[in-house]
Amino acid sequence: MTHQGTPEGLGQTIQRFIAWRRANGLTPRNSATYTLLPDDPATTPPDHYRVGLCVGTDKPFSAFDEAIEISSLPAGRCAVLRVTGIIDHLEEAATDLYRQWLPQSGEEMRDFPLYCQRIAFFPEVPEHESVAELYLPLK
């Protein structure tokens, strides 16, 4: 499910995504949760800002009148940064990975956006025990 619009409206899209997941039985316990981050909220005009909300599954599912797209994460090398604790705002970690680590590493980014896998998150675990991994696809 893709959110397009202001970052402030993302919460509504997330709630629709959660409801859609539940309706299909695709809970965080039985299906991986990913977030695609193709746009930087600091440099993207608000009406063009996008975030992809994704669930990993090989089960059949229904769109239930939602705009659901089927796609896959491409295989390949990635830099991975594990973030623990309160992970509601991963922007600082993503910015460090992209703007500091990448230029210093000598690596080049592949033609796929930064993405995140939410490993453990509220309300499944207390917020301070949340875990996410940021993936920066590399050539």
Contact map, one row per residue, 1 for C-alpha under 8 A:
1110000000000000100000000000000000000000000000000001110000000000011110000000000000000000000000000000000000000000000000000000000000000000000
1111000000000000000000000000000000000000000000000111100000000000001100000000000000000000000000000000000000000000000000000000000000000000000
1111100001001000000000000000000000000000000000001111100000000000000000000000000000000000000000000000000000000000000000000000000000000000000
0111110000000000000000000000000000000000000000111110000000000000000000000000000000000000000000000000000000000000000000000000000000000000000
0011111011000000000000000000000000000000000001111100000000000000000000000000000000000000000000000000000000000000000000000000000000000000000
0001111111000000000000000000000000000000000001111000000000000000000000000000000000000000000000000000000000000000000000000000000000000000000
0000111111000000000000000000000000000000100001001000000000000000000000000000000000000000000000000000000000000000000000000000000000000000000
0000011111100000000000000000000000000000000000000000000000000000000000000000000000000000000000000000000000000000000000000000000000000000000
0000111111111000000000000000000000000000000000000000000000000000000000000000000000000000000000000000000000000000000000000000000000000000000
0010111111111100000000000000000000000000000000000000000000000000000000000000000000000000000000000000000000000000000000000000000000000000000
0000000111111110000000000000000000000000000000000000000000000000000000000000000000000000000000000000000000000000000000000000000000000000000
0000000011111111000000000000000000000000000000000000000000000000000000000000000000000000000000000000000000000000000000000000000000000000000
0010000011111111100000000000000000000000000000000000000000000000000000000000000000000000000000000000000000000000000000000000000000000000000
0000000001111111110000000000000000000000000000000000100000000000000000000000000000000000000000000000000000000000000000000000000000000000000
0000000000111111111000000000000000000000000000000000000000000000000000000000000000000000000000000000000000000000000000000000000000000000000
0000000000011111111100000000000000000000000000000000000000000000000000000000000000000000000000000000000000000000000000000000000000000000000
1000000000001111111110000000000000000000000000000000100000000000000000000000000000000000000000000000000000000000000000000000000000000000000
0000000000000111111111000000000000000000000000000000000000000000000000000000000000000000000000000000000000000000000000000000000000000000000
0000000000000011111111100000000000000000000000000000000000000000000000000000000000000000000000000000000000000000000000000000000000000000000
0000000000000001111111110000000000000000000000000000000000000011010000000000000000000000000000000000000000000000000000000000000000000000000
0000000000000000111111111110000000000000000000000000000000000000000000000000000000000000000000000000000000000000000000000000000000000000000
0000000000000000011111111110000000000000000000000000000000000000000000000000000000000000000000000000000000000000000000000000000000000000000
0000000000000000001111111100000000000000000000000000000000000000000000000000000000000000000000000000000000000000000000000000000000000000000
0000000000000000000111111100000000000000000000000000000000001100000000000000000000000000000000000000000000000000000000000000000000000000000
0000000000000000000011111110000000000000000000000000000000000000000000000000000000000000000000000000000000000000000000000000000000000000000
0000000000000000000011111111011000000000000000000000001010000000000000000000000000000000000000000000000000000000000000000000000000000000000
0000000000000000000011001111111000000000000000000000000000000000000000000000000000000000000000000000000000000000000000000000000000000000000
0000000000000000000000000111111110000000000000000000000000000000000000000000000000000000000000000000000000000000000000000000000000000000000
0000000000000000000000000011111100000000000000000000000000000000000000000000000000000000000000000000000000000000000000000000000000000000000
0000000000000000000000000111111100000000000000000000000000000000000000000000000000000000000000000000000000000000000000000000000000000000000
0000000000000000000000000111111110000000000000000000001110000000000000000000000000000000000000000000000000000000000000000000000000000000000
0000000000000000000000000001111111000000000000000000001110000000000000000000000000000000000000000000000000000000000011100000000000000000000
0000000000000000000000000001001111100000000000000000111100000000000000000000000000000000000000000000000000000000000011100000000000000000000
0000000000000000000000000000000111110000000000000000111100000000000000000000000000000000000000000000000000000000001111000000000000000000000
0000000000000000000000000000000011111000000000000011110000000000000000000000000000000000000000000000000000000000001111000000000000000000000
0000000000000000000000000000000001111100000000000011110000000000000000000000000000000000000000000000000000000000111100000000000000000000000
0000000000000000000000000000000000111111000000000111000000000000000000000000000000000000000000000000000000000000111100000000000000000000000
0000000000000000000000000000000000011111000000000110000000000000000000000000000000000000000000000000000000000001111000000000000000000000000
0000000000000000000000000000000000001111101100001110000000000000000000000000000000000000000000000000000000000000000000000000000000000000000
0000000000000000000000000000000000001111111100001000000000000000000000000000000000000000000000000000000000000000000000000000000000000000000
0000001000000000000000000000000000000011111111001000000000000000000000000000000000000000000000000000000000000000000000000000000000000000000
0000000000000000000000000000000000000001111100000000000000000000000000000000000000000000000000000000000000000000000000000000000000000000000
0000000000000000000000000000000000000011111110000000000000000000000000000000000000000000000000000000000000000000000000000000000000000000000
0000000000000000000000000000000000000011111111011000000000000000000000000000000000000000000000000000000000000000000000000000000000000000000
0000000000000000000000000000000000000000101111111000000000000000000000000000000000000000000000000000000000000000000000000000000000000000000
0000111000000000000000000000000000000000100111111000000000000000000000000000000000000000000000000000000000000000000000000000000000000000000
0001110000000000000000000000000000000000000011111000000000000000000000000000000000000000000000000000000000000000000000000000000000000000000
0001110000000000000000000000000000000000000111111100000000000000000000000000000000000000000000000000000000000000000000000000000000000000000
0011111000000000000000000000000000000011100111111110000000000000000000000000000000000000000000000000000000000000000000000000000000000000000
0111100000000000000000000000000000001110000000011111000000000000000000000000000000000000000000000000000000000000000000000000000000000000000
0111000000000000000000000000000000111110000000001111100000000000000000000000000000000000000000000000000000000000000000000000000000000000000
1110000000000000000000000000000000111000000000000111110000000000000000000000000000000000000000000000000000000000000000000000000000000000000
1110000000000100100000000000000011110000000000000011111000000000000000000000000000000000000000000000000000000000000000000000000000000000000
1000000000000000000000000000000011110000000000000001111100000000000000000000000000000000000000000000000000000000000000000000000000000000000
0000000000000000000000000100001111000000000000000000111110000000000000000000000000000000000000000000000000000000000000000000000000000000000
0000000000000000000000000000001111000000000000000000011111000000000000000000000000000000000000000000000000000000000000000000000000000000000
0000000000000000000000000100001100000000000000000000001111100000000000000000000000000000000000000000000000000000000000000000000000000000000
0000000000000000000000000000000000000000000000000000000111110000000000000000000000000000000000000000000000000000000000000000000000000000000
0000000000000000000000000000000000000000000000000000000011111000000000000000000000000000000000000000000000000000000000000000000000000000000
0000000000000000000000000000000000000000000000000000000001111100000000000000000000000000000000000000000000000000000000000000000000000000000
0000000000000000000000010000000000000000000000000000000000111110000000000000000000000000000000000000000000000000000000000000000000000000000
0000000000000000000000010000000000000000000000000000000000011111000000000000000000000000000000000000000000000000000000000000000000000000000
0000000000000000000100000000000000000000000000000000000000001111111100000000000000000000000000000000000000000000000000000000000000000000000
0000000000000000000100000000000000000000000000000000000000000111110000000000000000000000000000000000000000000000000000000000000000000000000
0000000000000000000000000000000000000000000000000000000000000011111000000000000000000000000000000000000000000000000000000000000000000000000
1000000000000000000100000000000000000000000000000000000000000011111100000000000000000000000000000000000000000000000000000000000000000000000
1100000000000000000000000000000000000000000000000000000000000010111110000000000000000000000000000000000000000000000000000000000000000000000
1100000000000000000000000000000000000000000000000000000000000010011111000000000000000000000000000000000000000000000000000000000000000000000
1000000000000000000000000000000000000000000000000000000000000000001111100000000000000000000000000000000000000000000000000000000000000000000
0000000000000000000000000000000000000000000000000000000000000000000111110000000000000000000000000000000000000000000000000000000000000000000
0000000000000000000000000000000000000000000000000000000000000000000011111000000000000000000000000000000000000000000000000000000000000000000
0000000000000000000000000000000000000000000000000000000000000000000001111100000000000000000000000000000000000000000000000000000000000000000
0000000000000000000000000000000000000000000000000000000000000000000000111110000000000000000000000000000000000000000000000000000000000000000
0000000000000000000000000000000000000000000000000000000000000000000000011111000000000000000000000000000000000000000000000000000000000000000
0000000000000000000000000000000000000000000000000000000000000000000000001111100000000000000000000000000000000000000000000000000000000000000
0000000000000000000000000000000000000000000000000000000000000000000000000111110000000000000000000000000000000000000000000000000000000000111
0000000000000000000000000000000000000000000000000000000000000000000000000011111000000000000000000000000000000000000000000000000000000000111
0000000000000000000000000000000000000000000000000000000000000000000000000001111100000000000000000000000000000000000000000000000000000011110
0000000000000000000000000000000000000000000000000000000000000000000000000000111110000000000000000000000000000000000000000000000000000011110
0000000000000000000000000000000000000000000000000000000000000000000000000000011111000000000000000000000000000000000000000000000000001111000
0000000000000000000000000000000000000000000000000000000000000000000000000000001111100000000000001000000000000000000000000000000000001110000
0000000000000000000000000000000000000000000000000000000000000000000000000000000111110000000000000000000000000000000000000000000000111100000
0000000000000000000000000000000000000000000000000000000000000000000000000000000011111010000010000000000000000000000000000000000000111100000
0000000000000000000000000000000000000000000000000000000000000000000000000000000001111110000000000000000000000000000000000000000111110000000
0000000000000000000000000000000000000000000000000000000000000000000000000000000000111110000000000000000000000000000000000000001111100000000
0000000000000000000000000000000000000000000000000000000000000000000000000000000000011111100000000000000000000000000000000000001111000000000
0000000000000000000000000000000000000000000000000000000000000000000000000000000000111111110000000000000000000000000000000000001001110000000
0000000000000000000000000000000000000000000000000000000000000000000000000000000000000111110000000000000000000000000000000000000000000000000
0000000000000000000000000000000000000000000000000000000000000000000000000000000000000111111100000000000000000000000000000000000000000000000
0000000000000000000000000000000000000000000000000000000000000000000000000000000000000011111111000000000000000000000000000000000000000000000
0000000000000000000000000000000000000000000000000000000000000000000000000000000000000000111111100000000000000000000000000000000000000000000
0000000000000000000000000000000000000000000000000000000000000000000000000000000000000000111111110000000000000000000000000000000000000000000
0000000000000000000000000000000000000000000000000000000000000000000000000000000000100000011111111000000000000000000000000000000000000000000
0000000000000000000000000000000000000000000000000000000000000000000000000000000000000000011111111100000000000000010000000000000000000100000
0000000000000000000000000000000000000000000000000000000000000000000000000000000000000000001111111111000000000000000000000000000000000000000
0000000000000000000000000000000000000000000000000000000000000000000000000000000000000000000111111111100000000000000000000000000000000000000
0000000000000000000000000000000000000000000000000000000000000000000000000000000010000000000011111111110000000000000000000000000000000001000
0000000000000000000000000000000000000000000000000000000000000000000000000000000000000000000001111111111000000000000000000000000000000001000
0000000000000000000000000000000000000000000000000000000000000000000000000000000000000000000000111111111000000000000000000000000000000000000
0000000000000000000000000000000000000000000000000000000000000000000000000000000000000000000000111111111100000000000000000000000000000000000
0000000000000000000000000000000000000000000000000000000000000000000000000000000000000000000000011111111110000000000000000000000000000000000
0000000000000000000000000000000000000000000000000000000000000000000000000000000000000000000000001111111111111000000000000000000000000000000
0000000000000000000000000000000000000000000000000000000000000000000000000000000000000000000000000111111111100000000000000000000000000000000
0000000000000000000000000000000000000000000000000000000000000000000000000000000000000000000000000001111111000000000000000000000000000000000
0000000000000000000000000000000000000000000000000000000000000000000000000000000000000000000000000000111111100000000000000000000000000000000
0000000000000000000000000000000000000000000000000000000000000000000000000000000000000000000000000000011111110000000000000000000000000000000
0000000000000000000000000000000000000000000000000000000000000000000000000000000000000000000000000000011011111000000000000000000000000000011
0000000000000000000000000000000000000000000000000000000000000000000000000000000000000000000000000000010001111100000000000000000000000000011
0000000000000000000000000000000000000000000000000000000000000000000000000000000000000000000000000000010000111111000000000000000000000001111
0000000000000000000000000000000000000000000000000000000000000000000000000000000000000000000000000000000000011111100000000000000000000000111
0000000000000000000000000000000000000000000000000000000000000000000000000000000000000000000000000000000000001111100000000000000000000000100
0000000000000000000000000000000000000100000000000000000000000000000000000000000000000000000000000000000000001111110000000000000000000000100
0000000000000000000000000000000000011100000000000000000000000000000000000000000000000000000000000000000000000111111000000000000000000001100
0000000000000000000000000000000000011100000000000000000000000000000000000000000000000000000001000000000000000001111100000000000000000111100
0000000000000000000000000000000001111100000000000000000000000000000000000000000000000000000000000000000000000000111110000000000000000111000
0000000000000000000000000000000001111000000000000000000000000000000000000000000000000000000000000000000000000000011111000000000000011110000
0000000000000000000000000000000111100000000000000000000000000000000000000000000000000000000000000000000000000000001111100000000000011110000
0000000000000000000000000000000111100000000000000000000000000000000000000000000000000000000000000000000000000000000111111000000000111000000
0000000000000000000000000000000110000000000000000000000000000000000000000000000000000000000000000000000000000000000011111000000001111000000
0000000000000000000000000000000000000000000000000000000000000000000000000000000000000000000000000000000000000000000001111101100011110000000
0000000000000000000000000000000000000000000000000000000000000000000000000000000000000000000000000000000000000000000001111111111011100000000
0000000000000000000000000000000000000000000000000000000000000000000000000000000000000000000000000000000000000000000000011111111001000000000
0000000000000000000000000000000000000000000000000000000000000000000000000000000000000000000000000000000000000000000000001111111000000000000
0000000000000000000000000000000000000000000000000000000000000000000000000000000000000000000000000000000000000000000000011111110000000000000
0000000000000000000000000000000000000000000000000000000000000000000000000000000000000000000000000000000000000000000000011111111011000000000
0000000000000000000000000000000000000000000000000000000000000000000000000000000000000000000000000000000000000000000000001111111111000000000
0000000000000000000000000000000000000000000000000000000000000000000000000000000000001110000000000000000000000000000000001110111111000000000
0000000000000000000000000000000000000000000000000000000000000000000000000000000000011100000000000000000000000000000000000000011111000000000
0000000000000000000000000000000000000000000000000000000000000000000000000000000000011100000000000000000000000000000000011000111111100000000
0000000000000000000000000000000000000000000000000000000000000000000000000000000000011110000000000000000000000000000000111100111111110000000
0000000000000000000000000000000000000000000000000000000000000000000000000000000001111010000000000000000000000000000001111000000011111000000
0000000000000000000000000000000000000000000000000000000000000000000000000000000001110010000000000000000000000000000111110000000001111100000
0000000000000000000000000000000000000000000000000000000000000000000000000000000111100000000000000000000000000000000111100000000000111110000
0000000000000000000000000000000000000000000000000000000000000000000000000000000111100000000001000000000000000000011110000000000000011111000
0000000000000000000000000000000000000000000000000000000000000000000000000000011110000000000000000000000000000000011110000000000000001111100
0000000000000000000000000000000000000000000000000000000000000000000000000000011100000000000000001100000000001000111000000000000000000111110
0000000000000000000000000000000000000000000000000000000000000000000000000001111000000000000000000000000000001111110000000000000000000011111
0000000000000000000000000000000000000000000000000000000000000000000000000001111000000000000000000000000000111100000000000000000000000001111
0000000000000000000000000000000000000000000000000000000000000000000000000001100000000000000000000000000000111100000000000000000000000000111
